[in-house]
Amino acid sequence: MAAAKSVLRAAVRVPKQNSFSSSRCIRSFSTTIRNQRPELSSSTTSGNNGANNSTGRDGKTHFGFQDGLSESEKTERVAGVFHSVAESYDRMNDLMSFGWHRVWKDHFVSSLNPGLSASTPPKPQRILDVAGGTGDIAFRMLHHAHTLNNNPSVHVTISDINPSMLAVGKQRSTSLPASQQAALSFLEADATSFPPNSIADNSIDLYTVAFGIRNFSNIPAALAEAYRVLKPGGVFACLEFSKVGNPVFDAVYKRWSFGAIPLIGQLVAGDRDSYQYLVESIERFPSQERFRGLIEDAGFAVGGKGWEDLTGGVAAIHKGMKPL
């Protein structure tokens, strides 16, 4: 528990910088997007810290810019997207982040310092990496824990709702050292409701989700599940595309996202629709302030500002700790 608290304190110690609410970040290009898509006004222009989420009071959610879907409909459509992009997932993230996702993931894992233990032998640690099918985060976690922190008692479970993504991760895991392969398991499950017999209450030390939570059909339900499975003192950590603070950079980034990425998806992967959804899902995701509010609403203690912006807010890291 002491190690978990020290990890959280280190993780939320971020440089002071000006933060921008989404209401102060309305640009000429994003304004055009919202004028064309008036349904966005409630989710992307509010500047308070209220709990914006993917499910409305009527139980409906959205798929990109399309509103009025049931949670099961969104789940099915998101599944279709990731079945389509599973084999080109890294290339997709390269397109959407100019390759920076690799740097962000390295920083995300380093900031969590998995496997850190002051005891001898080192204390066991259970990590749950959610929406982590291809293994990008989990493999980094195992390398950091086993190699850098010399803690072979760290086990990572990769959970994903999509069997195609898990298949990619399983295939890639065969190149890991045998000791790391032995410390890895895979679970096909919905993050909004894990099977109780697979992930018990108060059983996880660290819950991670990278570039996945914006695709969940019910974000508050997923956060509630994270809270359920984490031990007291356990850490929730999320890396996700977010809201850019600088007006000029924001306009350029949105023009690239909406103008170029779907076209490149069509040319490179023959799949414009999946890439169009992915950029729309970023636009619909709550601002940093609002997502912090959702994390707090789930019961987590959030230190300091509650998030760290990466590359001007193109992505952000959020953390919270389950109270002791």
C-alpha positions as CSV (number, residue, x, y, z in Angstrom):
1,M,0.0,0.0,0.0
2,A,2.8,2.4,0.8
3,A,4.3,1.6,-2.6
4,A,1.0,2.3,-4.3
5,K,0.7,5.7,-2.6
6,S,4.3,6.6,-3.5
7,V,3.6,5.7,-7.1
8,L,0.5,7.9,-7.1
9,R,2.3,10.8,-5.6
10,A,5.1,10.5,-8.1
11,A,2.6,10.1,-11.0
12,V,0.6,13.3,-10.2
13,R,3.7,15.5,-9.7
14,V,3.5,17.3,-13.0
15,P,4.8,20.6,-14.2
16,K,2.6,23.6,-13.6
17,Q,1.0,24.8,-16.8
18,N,-2.0,26.7,-17.9
19,S,-5.1,24.5,-18.3
20,F,-7.9,25.4,-20.7
21,S,-11.5,24.4,-20.4
22,S,-13.1,23.3,-23.6
23,S,-15.3,26.4,-23.7
24,R,-12.1,28.5,-24.1
25,C,-10.8,26.3,-26.9
26,I,-13.4,26.9,-29.5
27,R,-11.6,27.4,-32.8
28,S,-12.7,28.4,-36.2
29,F,-12.3,24.8,-37.5
30,S,-13.8,23.1,-34.4
31,T,-16.7,25.6,-34.5
32,T,-17.4,24.6,-38.1
33,I,-17.4,21.0,-37.0
34,R,-20.0,21.7,-34.2
35,N,-22.1,23.8,-36.5
36,Q,-22.3,20.9,-38.9
37,R,-22.8,18.5,-36.0
38,P,-25.1,20.3,-33.5
39,E,-25.4,17.2,-31.3
40,L,-21.8,17.9,-30.2
41,S,-22.7,21.1,-28.4
42,S,-23.5,19.5,-25.0
43,S,-20.4,17.2,-24.9
44,T,-17.6,19.4,-26.3
45,T,-18.4,23.0,-25.4
46,S,-19.4,23.0,-21.8
47,G,-16.7,24.4,-19.6
48,N,-17.7,23.1,-16.2
49,N,-16.3,20.1,-14.5
50,G,-19.5,18.1,-14.6
51,A,-19.6,14.4,-15.3
52,N,-20.0,14.2,-19.0
53,N,-20.1,10.6,-20.1
54,S,-21.0,8.3,-23.0
55,T,-24.4,7.4,-21.7
56,G,-27.3,9.8,-21.4
57,R,-30.1,9.9,-18.9
58,D,-32.3,8.0,-21.4
59,G,-29.8,5.1,-21.5
60,K,-28.7,6.0,-25.0
61,T,-25.1,6.6,-26.0
62,H,-23.2,7.6,-29.2
63,F,-20.9,6.2,-31.8
64,G,-18.7,9.0,-33.0
65,F,-21.0,11.8,-34.0
66,Q,-24.0,9.5,-34.3
67,D,-26.3,9.8,-31.2
68,G,-29.2,7.7,-30.0
69,L,-27.6,4.3,-29.9
70,S,-28.1,1.7,-27.2
71,E,-25.1,0.5,-25.3
72,S,-25.2,-2.9,-27.0
73,E,-25.4,-1.2,-30.5
74,K,-22.3,0.9,-29.7
75,T,-20.5,-2.2,-28.4
76,E,-21.2,-4.1,-31.6
77,R,-20.1,-1.2,-33.8
78,V,-16.9,-0.6,-31.9
79,A,-16.2,-4.3,-32.1
80,G,-16.6,-4.0,-35.9
81,V,-14.1,-1.1,-36.0
82,F,-11.4,-3.0,-34.0
83,H,-12.0,-6.3,-35.9
84,S,-11.1,-4.2,-38.9
85,V,-8.1,-2.4,-37.6
86,A,-6.6,-5.1,-35.3
87,E,-3.8,-6.1,-37.7
88,S,-2.9,-2.4,-38.4
89,Y,-3.4,-1.1,-34.9
90,D,0.1,0.4,-34.5
91,R,-0.1,2.0,-37.9
92,M,-3.5,3.5,-36.9
93,N,-2.0,5.0,-33.8
94,D,0.9,6.3,-35.8
95,L,-1.4,8.1,-38.1
96,M,-3.5,9.6,-35.3
97,S,-0.6,10.7,-33.2
98,F,2.2,11.3,-35.7
99,G,4.0,8.4,-34.0
100,W,4.0,10.1,-30.6
101,H,1.8,7.3,-29.1
102,R,5.0,5.2,-28.6
103,V,6.7,8.0,-26.6
104,W,3.5,8.6,-24.6
105,K,3.2,4.9,-23.8
106,D,6.8,4.7,-22.6
107,H,6.3,7.8,-20.4
108,F,3.0,6.4,-19.1
109,V,4.6,3.1,-18.0
110,S,7.7,4.8,-16.6
111,S,5.5,7.2,-14.5
112,L,3.8,4.2,-12.9
113,N,7.1,2.4,-12.2
114,P,5.5,-1.1,-12.1
115,G,7.3,-3.6,-9.9
116,L,8.7,-1.1,-7.6
117,S,9.2,-2.7,-4.2
118,A,11.3,-1.8,-1.1
119,S,11.1,-5.4,0.3
120,T,13.3,-8.4,-0.3
121,P,12.1,-10.5,-2.0
122,P,10.1,-7.9,-4.0
123,K,6.4,-7.7,-3.3
124,P,4.1,-9.4,-5.8
125,Q,2.0,-7.0,-7.9
126,R,-1.1,-7.8,-10.0
127,I,-1.8,-5.5,-13.0
128,L,-4.9,-5.4,-15.1
129,D,-4.4,-3.8,-18.5
130,V,-7.9,-3.1,-20.0
131,A,-8.6,-2.7,-23.7
132,G,-5.0,-3.8,-24.1
133,G,-5.4,-6.6,-26.6
134,T,-2.3,-6.0,-28.7
135,G,-0.1,-5.9,-25.6
136,D,1.6,-2.5,-26.2
137,I,1.2,-1.5,-22.5
138,A,1.4,-4.9,-20.9
139,F,4.7,-5.8,-22.6
140,R,6.2,-2.5,-21.5
141,M,4.9,-3.1,-17.9
142,L,6.5,-6.6,-17.8
143,H,9.8,-5.3,-19.2
144,H,9.9,-2.4,-16.7
145,A,9.0,-4.6,-13.7
146,H,11.1,-7.7,-14.5
147,T,14.1,-6.0,-16.0
148,L,14.4,-2.5,-14.6
149,N,12.9,-3.2,-11.2
150,N,14.1,-6.8,-10.9
151,N,10.7,-7.9,-9.7
152,P,9.7,-11.2,-11.3
153,S,6.6,-11.3,-9.1
154,V,4.6,-9.0,-11.2
155,H,1.7,-10.5,-13.2
156,V,-0.2,-8.7,-16.0
157,T,-3.6,-9.7,-17.2
158,I,-4.5,-8.2,-20.6
159,S,-8.3,-7.8,-20.9
160,D,-10.1,-6.9,-24.1
161,I,-13.7,-7.3,-25.3
162,N,-12.4,-7.9,-28.9
163,P,-11.0,-11.4,-29.7
164,S,-9.2,-10.1,-32.8
165,M,-7.2,-7.6,-30.7
166,L,-6.4,-10.4,-28.2
167,A,-5.3,-12.7,-31.0
168,V,-2.7,-10.0,-32.1
169,G,-1.5,-9.7,-28.5
170,K,-1.2,-13.4,-28.1
171,Q,0.8,-13.8,-31.3
172,R,3.1,-10.9,-30.3
173,S,3.7,-12.3,-26.8
174,T,5.5,-15.3,-28.2
175,S,8.5,-13.1,-28.8
176,L,8.8,-12.2,-25.1
177,P,11.3,-13.8,-22.7
178,A,9.9,-17.0,-21.2
179,S,9.7,-15.5,-17.7
180,Q,7.5,-12.7,-19.0
181,Q,5.3,-15.0,-21.0
182,A,4.7,-17.0,-17.8
183,A,3.7,-13.7,-16.0
184,L,1.1,-12.8,-18.6
185,S,-2.6,-13.9,-19.1
186,F,-5.4,-12.9,-21.4
187,L,-9.0,-12.3,-20.7
188,E,-11.8,-11.6,-23.2
189,A,-14.3,-9.4,-21.2
190,D,-16.4,-6.3,-21.2
191,A,-14.7,-3.6,-19.1
192,T,-18.1,-2.4,-17.9
193,S,-18.8,-5.7,-16.2
194,F,-16.0,-8.2,-15.6
195,P,-17.1,-11.8,-14.8
196,P,-16.9,-11.9,-11.0
197,N,-15.1,-15.3,-11.1
198,S,-12.3,-13.8,-13.3
199,I,-11.6,-10.6,-11.5
200,A,-12.4,-10.6,-7.8
201,D,-13.2,-7.6,-5.7
202,N,-10.1,-5.8,-4.2
203,S,-7.7,-8.0,-6.1
204,I,-5.7,-5.7,-8.4
205,D,-2.8,-3.4,-7.5
206,L,-2.8,-1.3,-10.8
207,Y,-5.5,-0.9,-13.4
208,T,-4.4,0.6,-16.7
209,V,-6.3,1.6,-19.9
210,A,-4.6,3.2,-22.8
211,F,-6.5,4.7,-25.8
212,G,-9.5,2.5,-25.0
213,I,-11.8,4.1,-22.5
214,R,-13.3,6.5,-25.1
215,N,-14.7,3.5,-26.9
216,F,-16.5,2.1,-23.9
217,S,-20.3,2.1,-24.1
218,N,-20.6,3.3,-20.5
219,I,-17.6,5.1,-19.1
220,P,-19.0,5.5,-15.5
221,A,-19.8,1.8,-15.4
222,A,-16.2,1.0,-16.4
223,L,-14.8,3.3,-13.8
224,A,-17.1,1.6,-11.2
225,E,-15.7,-1.7,-12.2
226,A,-12.1,-0.4,-11.9
227,Y,-12.9,0.8,-8.4
228,R,-14.4,-2.6,-7.5
229,V,-11.5,-4.7,-8.6
230,L,-8.7,-2.5,-7.3
231,K,-7.3,-3.1,-3.8
232,P,-7.5,-0.2,-1.3
233,G,-4.5,1.9,-2.2
234,G,-4.6,0.6,-5.8
235,V,-4.1,2.9,-8.7
236,F,-6.3,3.6,-11.7
237,A,-4.3,5.0,-14.6
238,C,-5.6,6.1,-18.0
239,L,-3.8,7.3,-21.1
240,E,-6.2,8.8,-23.7
241,F,-6.5,11.3,-26.5
242,S,-7.7,14.6,-25.0
243,K,-8.3,18.3,-25.7
244,V,-5.5,20.6,-27.1
245,G,-5.0,23.8,-25.2
246,N,-3.3,26.0,-27.8
247,P,-5.8,27.5,-30.2
248,V,-3.5,27.4,-33.3
249,F,-2.3,23.9,-32.6
250,D,-5.8,22.8,-31.9
251,A,-7.0,24.1,-35.3
252,V,-4.1,22.4,-37.1
253,Y,-4.6,19.2,-35.3
254,K,-8.3,19.0,-36.0
255,R,-7.8,19.8,-39.6
256,W,-5.3,17.0,-39.8
257,S,-7.6,14.6,-37.9
258,F,-10.8,15.2,-39.8
259,G,-9.2,16.0,-43.2
260,A,-6.3,13.6,-43.5
261,I,-6.7,10.6,-41.2
262,P,-9.9,9.1,-42.8
263,L,-8.4,9.6,-46.3
264,I,-5.2,7.9,-45.3
265,G,-7.2,5.1,-43.7
266,Q,-8.9,4.6,-47.0
267,L,-5.7,4.7,-49.0
268,V,-3.5,2.7,-46.6
269,A,-6.0,0.3,-45.0
270,G,-8.9,0.4,-47.4
271,D,-11.1,1.4,-44.4
272,R,-12.2,5.0,-44.3
273,D,-15.2,4.5,-41.9
274,S,-13.2,3.0,-39.1
275,Y,-10.7,5.8,-39.1
276,Q,-13.6,8.4,-39.4
277,Y,-15.1,6.9,-36.2
278,L,-11.8,7.0,-34.4
279,V,-11.3,10.7,-34.9
280,E,-14.9,11.4,-34.1
281,S,-14.6,9.4,-30.9
282,I,-11.7,11.7,-29.8
283,E,-13.8,14.8,-30.4
284,R,-16.6,13.3,-28.3
285,F,-14.4,12.3,-25.4
286,P,-14.7,14.5,-22.3
287,S,-12.3,17.3,-21.6
288,Q,-9.5,16.7,-19.0
289,E,-11.5,18.5,-16.3
290,R,-14.7,16.6,-17.0
291,F,-12.9,13.2,-17.1
292,R,-11.2,14.0,-13.8
293,G,-14.7,14.6,-12.5
294,L,-15.9,11.2,-13.6
295,I,-12.9,9.5,-11.9
296,E,-13.7,11.4,-8.7
297,D,-17.4,10.5,-9.0
298,A,-16.4,6.8,-9.1
299,G,-14.8,7.2,-5.7
300,F,-11.2,7.7,-6.5
301,A,-8.9,10.1,-4.7
302,V,-7.2,12.4,-7.3
303,G,-4.0,14.2,-6.4
304,G,-3.2,17.8,-7.6
305,K,-4.6,18.8,-10.9
306,G,-5.4,15.2,-11.7
307,W,-3.9,14.8,-15.1
308,E,-0.8,15.4,-17.1
309,D,-1.1,16.8,-20.7
310,L,1.1,15.3,-23.3
311,T,2.1,17.1,-26.5
312,G,0.0,20.1,-25.7
313,G,-3.1,18.1,-24.7
314,V,-3.3,15.8,-27.7
315,A,-3.2,13.1,-25.1
316,A,-3.4,13.1,-21.3
317,I,-2.6,10.8,-18.4
318,H,-5.2,10.6,-15.6
319,K,-4.7,8.8,-12.3
320,G,-6.6,8.1,-9.2
321,M,-6.2,6.0,-6.1
322,K,-8.8,3.9,-4.3
323,P,-8.8,5.2,-0.7
324,L,-7.4,2.9,2.0
